[in-house]
């Protein structure tokens, strides 16, 4: 799942070498923390959060297949 978020983010940004994804495991849910270059933050979030929402939708769909819950946090 970490690789999925990382590959999507790298395709969107201008500085793909600065994309970092950390997975924080919990009992119920796994939180994926995404860090990008400050200039690329807007590209990952998108207009009115549409791009971030789309990435979260993909995570939810892939998580259903694995029977796990994933959430995405975009960190500055």
Order of alpha helices (4+ residues) and beta strands (2+ residues): alpha-beta-beta-alpha-alpha-beta
